[in-house]
Amino acid sequence: MRLIPIECVKPNTVIGKTLYDSDGRVLVRAGMVLSERIIFKIKDLNILSIYIIDEFSSDEIEDIIKPELRQKAILTIKEAFSNINRLTVADKFSKKESVYFNNIESMAEDLIENVLNNKSVLLSLIDIRSMDNYIYSHSVNVAVISLVLGIALKLPKRQLQYLCIGALLHDVGKTFIPKEILMKEEELTDKEVTILDQHPILGYKYLSDSYNLSANSKIITLQHHERPDGLGYPNKLANDEINTLSKIVSIANAYDSLSTGRPNKRAMFPSDVLEYLMSNAGKKFDYEIVNIFCKIVIPFSKGTLVDLSNGDIAVVQETIPNFPLRPIVKILKSSRPDRVNTEINLISETSVVISNIRYEL
């Protein structure tokens, strides 16, 4: 199973992962053969990429959480975020508000148990989402990625709970940002960027009035755009001034944002996102946490078609732990016939690197 942009999908392609609409209903089930009409419908729902099954990639990629739990979590965040800024002052201190926070805390517990019970805590699946549901899907994915990273860092369960709740709520301030800015497909103006950059303060200010949430979760909302080099926002904190849980969510937030496409911006390859994180370790992101993160991500899942720097075309066979950017590959096309169908371990063949992900042979 491999991920390809929706514009590269052709009729009679077999879909590898079930697609859901913005209300969590099944749109297209895994295993269905796609017609031109269904492909058009998927495009119409602002879904930019899908997983397919073909001769190169018949193996399933397991999500780190159950698909039904992911959809339930998305709907929980959607309900909370859609109603939070409609609450009156009286509502904020009533049962109406506490219901949303209680639901989010309960969902955090479910996500933690699901991830802890998973035999593998390696990240290899990019979440498929409609752009219409982007902010809610993004919040859930950031929470899942943060949990996996928190487990790798051996955080105690109580800290994982604070981390998960804070990650689910990290973008709650965006509910107070005008929709025309959040949904704008063109590049934002300087004034619009300034307004958008207020979302950590707006979110923290909103949550600070809630006594149901731990301060450890609330601080994530305020600090998830701070940077170790002091050039982040809103308070230009540096290094140890930034809460560890906030540092984790900052990395998870960047990874999910950059590896997910937008209507006006193609997604970066997961391998390029990893290289971006590594090149900014110690500046934009915590150095030690980035190092741990790079050991738990699989940027090239089995079945991914790739171009090699020597001109060969190959398919990924296996990723070696601690060496995410140098998997074992099988050569499919080469100027040297004797190399075709041979396997190469890119850890030992140091002169060759993966130069691109391709979608057709």
C-alpha positions as CSV (number, residue, x, y, z in Angstrom):
1,M,0.0,0.0,0.0
2,R,1.4,3.4,-0.9
3,L,0.3,7.0,-0.8
4,I,-0.2,8.9,-4.0
5,P,-1.7,12.4,-4.9
6,I,-5.3,12.2,-6.0
7,E,-4.4,13.8,-9.3
8,C,-2.2,10.7,-10.1
9,V,-5.0,8.2,-9.4
10,K,-6.5,6.5,-12.4
11,P,-9.7,4.5,-12.9
12,N,-9.6,0.9,-11.9
13,T,-7.1,1.7,-9.1
14,V,-7.8,-0.3,-5.8
15,I,-8.0,1.9,-2.8
16,G,-6.0,0.8,0.3
17,K,-7.5,2.7,3.2
18,T,-11.2,3.5,3.9
19,L,-12.1,7.1,3.4
20,Y,-14.5,9.0,5.6
21,D,-16.5,12.2,5.0
22,S,-16.4,15.2,7.3
23,D,-19.0,13.7,9.6
24,G,-17.2,10.4,10.1
25,R,-19.3,8.4,7.6
26,V,-17.7,5.8,5.3
27,L,-17.2,7.4,1.9
28,V,-15.2,4.7,0.1
29,R,-14.2,1.3,1.7
30,A,-10.8,-0.2,1.5
31,G,-10.5,-2.6,-1.4
32,M,-12.9,-0.8,-3.7
33,V,-12.0,-0.4,-7.3
34,L,-12.2,3.3,-8.1
35,S,-14.2,4.5,-11.1
36,E,-13.7,7.9,-12.7
37,R,-16.9,9.1,-11.0
38,I,-15.7,8.1,-7.5
39,I,-12.3,9.7,-8.1
40,F,-14.0,12.9,-9.0
41,K,-16.1,12.7,-5.8
42,I,-13.0,12.3,-3.7
43,K,-11.4,15.3,-5.4
44,D,-14.6,17.3,-4.8
45,L,-14.4,16.6,-1.0
46,N,-10.9,18.2,-1.0
47,I,-9.1,15.0,-0.2
48,L,-5.6,15.5,-1.7
49,S,-4.1,12.0,-1.5
50,I,-5.1,8.4,-1.0
51,Y,-3.5,5.0,-0.3
52,I,-3.7,2.5,-3.1
53,I,-2.9,-1.2,-3.5
54,D,-1.0,-2.3,-6.5
55,E,1.7,-4.8,-7.7
56,F,4.4,-3.0,-5.8
57,S,2.6,-2.4,-2.5
58,S,0.0,-5.0,-1.5
59,D,1.0,-5.0,2.2
60,E,-1.3,-3.1,4.5
61,I,0.2,-0.2,6.6
62,E,-1.3,-0.4,10.1
63,D,-2.5,2.8,11.7
64,I,-1.1,3.3,15.2
65,I,-4.6,3.8,16.5
66,K,-7.8,2.0,15.4
67,P,-9.6,3.8,12.5
68,E,-12.9,4.0,14.3
69,L,-11.2,5.6,17.3
70,R,-9.5,8.1,15.0
71,Q,-12.9,9.1,13.6
72,K,-14.4,9.3,17.0
73,A,-11.6,11.6,18.2
74,I,-11.9,13.8,15.2
75,L,-15.7,14.2,15.8
76,T,-15.0,14.9,19.5
77,I,-12.6,17.8,18.6
78,K,-14.9,19.0,15.9
79,E,-17.9,19.3,18.3
80,A,-15.8,21.0,21.0
81,F,-14.1,23.5,18.6
82,S,-17.3,24.2,16.7
83,N,-19.1,25.2,19.9
84,I,-16.5,26.7,22.1
85,N,-16.6,30.3,20.7
86,R,-20.4,30.2,20.8
87,L,-20.6,29.9,24.5
88,T,-21.8,32.9,26.5
89,V,-19.9,34.1,29.6
90,A,-22.5,32.3,31.7
91,D,-22.0,29.1,29.7
92,K,-18.2,29.2,30.3
93,F,-18.8,28.4,34.0
94,S,-21.7,26.0,33.5
95,K,-22.0,22.3,32.6
96,K,-22.1,23.2,28.9
97,E,-18.4,23.9,28.7
98,S,-17.4,21.1,31.1
99,V,-19.1,18.5,28.8
100,Y,-16.6,19.3,26.0
101,F,-13.6,19.2,28.2
102,N,-14.8,15.9,29.8
103,N,-15.2,14.4,26.4
104,I,-11.7,15.5,25.4
105,E,-10.2,14.1,28.6
106,S,-12.0,10.8,28.0
107,M,-10.8,10.7,24.4
108,A,-7.3,11.3,25.6
109,E,-7.5,8.3,27.9
110,D,-8.7,6.1,25.0
111,L,-5.9,7.3,22.7
112,I,-3.3,6.6,25.4
113,E,-4.6,3.1,26.0
114,N,-4.8,2.4,22.2
115,V,-1.2,3.6,21.6
116,L,0.2,1.8,24.6
117,N,-1.4,-1.5,23.6
118,N,0.0,-1.2,20.0
119,K,2.8,-3.7,19.5
120,S,4.6,-1.2,17.2
121,V,5.2,2.5,18.1
122,L,6.8,3.4,14.7
123,L,5.1,6.1,12.7
124,S,4.6,5.1,9.1
125,L,1.1,6.2,8.1
126,I,0.2,9.6,6.9
127,D,-3.4,10.4,8.0
128,I,-5.8,11.0,5.0
129,R,-8.1,13.9,5.6
130,S,-10.5,16.2,3.9
131,M,-9.3,19.8,4.0
132,D,-12.8,20.7,5.2
133,N,-11.9,18.8,8.5
134,Y,-8.3,19.8,8.5
135,I,-8.0,21.5,11.9
136,Y,-9.8,18.7,13.7
137,S,-7.9,15.9,12.0
138,H,-4.6,17.8,12.5
139,S,-5.3,18.1,16.3
140,V,-5.9,14.3,16.6
141,N,-2.8,13.5,14.6
142,V,-0.6,15.8,16.6
143,A,-1.9,14.1,19.7
144,V,-1.1,10.6,18.4
145,I,2.4,11.6,17.2
146,S,3.0,13.4,20.5
147,L,2.0,10.3,22.4
148,V,4.3,8.0,20.4
149,L,7.2,10.5,21.0
150,G,6.3,10.7,24.7
151,I,6.4,6.9,25.0
152,A,9.8,6.8,23.3
153,L,11.0,9.4,25.8
154,K,9.7,7.1,28.6
155,L,7.3,9.7,30.1
156,P,5.1,8.4,33.0
157,K,1.4,7.9,32.2
158,R,0.3,11.0,34.0
159,Q,2.6,13.1,31.9
160,L,1.3,11.3,28.8
161,Q,-2.2,12.3,29.8
162,Y,-1.2,16.0,30.2
163,L,0.6,15.7,26.8
164,C,-2.3,14.2,25.0
165,I,-4.9,16.7,26.2
166,G,-2.6,19.6,25.5
167,A,-1.9,18.3,22.0
168,L,-5.6,17.8,21.3
169,L,-6.2,21.4,22.4
170,H,-3.1,23.0,21.0
171,D,-4.9,24.9,18.2
172,V,-8.1,25.7,20.2
173,G,-7.1,29.4,19.8
174,K,-7.8,29.1,16.1
175,T,-11.5,29.0,16.8
176,F,-11.2,32.7,17.6
177,I,-9.4,33.5,14.3
178,P,-11.6,34.6,11.3
179,K,-12.4,31.7,9.0
180,E,-11.4,33.7,5.9
181,I,-7.9,33.7,7.3
182,L,-7.8,30.0,8.3
183,M,-9.3,28.9,5.0
184,K,-7.5,31.3,2.7
185,E,-5.8,29.4,-0.2
186,E,-3.5,32.3,-1.2
187,E,-0.5,33.5,0.8
188,L,-1.5,35.4,3.9
189,T,-0.7,39.1,4.1
190,D,1.6,40.4,6.9
191,K,-1.5,41.7,8.8
192,E,-3.2,38.3,8.5
193,V,-0.1,36.5,9.7
194,T,0.0,38.7,12.7
195,I,-3.7,37.9,13.5
196,L,-3.1,34.1,13.0
197,D,0.0,34.3,15.3
198,Q,-2.3,35.4,18.1
199,H,-3.9,31.9,18.3
200,P,-1.6,30.6,21.1
201,I,-2.4,33.6,23.3
202,L,-6.2,33.4,22.5
203,G,-6.2,29.6,23.2
204,Y,-4.3,29.9,26.5
205,K,-6.5,32.9,27.6
206,Y,-9.6,30.8,27.0
207,L,-8.3,27.7,28.7
208,S,-6.9,29.7,31.7
209,D,-10.4,30.3,32.9
210,S,-11.1,26.5,33.0
211,Y,-10.4,24.8,36.3
212,N,-11.0,21.3,34.7
213,L,-7.6,21.2,32.9
214,S,-4.1,20.8,34.3
215,A,-1.7,23.7,33.9
216,N,0.6,21.2,32.2
217,S,-1.9,20.8,29.4
218,K,-2.8,24.5,29.2
219,I,0.8,25.6,28.8
220,I,1.1,23.5,25.6
221,T,-1.5,25.7,23.9
222,L,0.6,28.8,24.7
223,Q,4.1,27.5,23.9
224,H,3.8,25.1,20.9
225,H,5.3,27.7,18.6
226,E,8.2,28.7,20.8
227,R,11.7,27.8,19.7
228,P,14.9,26.9,21.5
229,D,16.8,29.7,19.8
230,G,14.3,32.3,21.2
231,L,12.9,33.3,17.8
232,G,9.5,31.7,18.3
233,Y,6.2,33.2,19.4
234,P,4.3,34.6,21.3
235,N,6.9,35.2,24.0
236,K,10.2,34.4,22.4
237,L,11.1,31.8,25.1
238,A,14.3,29.8,24.7
239,N,15.7,26.4,25.7
240,D,14.7,25.5,29.3
241,E,12.1,28.3,29.4
242,I,10.0,26.1,27.2
243,N,8.0,23.3,28.8
244,T,9.2,19.8,27.7
245,L,5.6,18.8,26.7
246,S,5.4,21.9,24.6
247,K,8.7,21.0,22.8
248,I,7.2,17.5,22.0
249,V,4.0,19.0,20.5
250,S,6.0,21.6,18.6
251,I,7.8,18.7,16.7
252,A,4.6,16.7,16.2
253,N,2.8,19.8,15.0
254,A,5.5,20.6,12.4
255,Y,5.8,17.0,11.2
256,D,2.0,16.7,10.6
257,S,1.7,20.2,9.1
258,L,4.5,19.7,6.6
259,S,3.7,16.1,5.6
260,T,0.0,16.9,4.9
261,G,-0.9,18.8,1.7
262,R,-3.1,21.9,1.4
263,P,-5.0,23.1,-1.7
264,N,-2.3,25.8,-2.2
265,K,0.7,23.8,-1.0
266,R,1.8,20.3,-1.8
267,A,2.9,18.1,1.1
268,M,6.6,17.6,1.6
269,F,7.8,14.0,1.4
270,P,8.1,12.5,4.9
271,S,11.8,12.1,4.3
272,D,12.2,15.8,3.5
273,V,10.3,16.6,6.6
274,L,12.7,14.5,8.7
275,E,15.6,16.3,7.1
276,Y,14.0,19.6,7.8
277,L,13.6,18.7,11.5
278,M,17.1,17.4,11.7
279,S,18.6,20.5,10.1
280,N,16.7,22.7,12.5
281,A,17.4,20.7,15.7
282,G,18.7,23.0,18.3
283,K,17.2,26.1,16.5
284,K,13.5,25.6,15.9
285,F,13.2,22.3,17.7
286,D,14.7,20.7,20.7
287,Y,17.9,18.8,19.7
288,E,17.5,15.7,21.9
289,I,13.8,15.2,21.2
290,V,14.3,15.5,17.4
291,N,17.0,12.8,17.6
292,I,14.5,10.5,19.4
293,F,11.8,11.4,16.9
294,C,13.8,10.5,13.9
295,K,14.3,7.0,15.3
296,I,10.5,6.3,15.4
297,V,9.4,7.5,12.0
298,I,9.4,5.4,8.8
299,P,9.5,8.0,6.0
300,F,9.5,5.3,3.2
301,S,7.0,2.6,4.0
302,K,7.3,-0.8,2.3
303,G,6.0,-0.6,-1.3
304,T,7.1,3.0,-1.9
305,L,8.4,3.6,-5.4
306,V,11.6,5.7,-5.3
307,D,14.2,7.2,-7.6
308,L,17.8,6.6,-6.6
309,S,20.6,9.1,-7.1
310,N,22.3,6.8,-9.6
311,G,19.3,6.8,-11.9
312,D,17.8,3.5,-10.8
313,I,14.1,3.1,-9.9
314,A,13.4,0.9,-6.9
315,V,10.7,-0.2,-4.4
316,V,11.3,0.0,-0.7
317,Q,11.5,-3.4,1.0
318,E,12.3,-2.7,4.6
319,T,13.4,0.2,6.9
320,I,16.2,-0.4,9.3
321,P,15.7,0.9,12.9
322,N,17.7,4.1,13.6
323,F,18.4,4.6,9.8
324,P,15.0,5.9,8.5
325,L,16.4,7.6,5.4
326,R,18.4,4.5,4.2
327,P,16.1,1.5,3.7
328,I,16.6,-1.7,1.9
329,V,15.3,-1.4,-1.7
330,K,14.7,-3.7,-4.6
331,I,15.8,-2.4,-8.1
332,L,13.0,-2.4,-10.7
333,K,14.7,-0.5,-13.5
334,S,18.3,0.2,-14.1
335,S,20.8,1.0,-17.0
336,R,22.6,-2.1,-15.7
337,P,20.4,-5.2,-16.4
338,D,22.4,-7.2,-13.8
339,R,21.1,-4.9,-11.0
340,V,17.4,-5.4,-11.8
341,N,15.5,-7.4,-9.1
342,T,18.5,-7.2,-6.7
343,E,18.2,-5.8,-3.2
344,I,20.4,-3.0,-2.0
345,N,20.9,-1.9,1.6
346,L,21.4,1.8,1.4
347,I,23.2,1.8,4.8
348,S,26.1,-0.1,3.2
349,E,25.8,1.5,-0.3
350,T,26.7,4.9,0.9
351,S,27.2,6.5,-2.5
352,V,23.5,6.1,-3.4
353,V,20.6,8.0,-1.8
354,I,16.9,8.2,-2.4
355,S,16.4,11.4,-4.5
356,N,12.6,11.3,-5.1
357,I,9.3,9.5,-4.4
358,R,7.6,8.5,-7.6
359,Y,4.0,7.5,-8.3
360,E,4.3,5.5,-11.5
361,L,6.9,3.1,-12.8
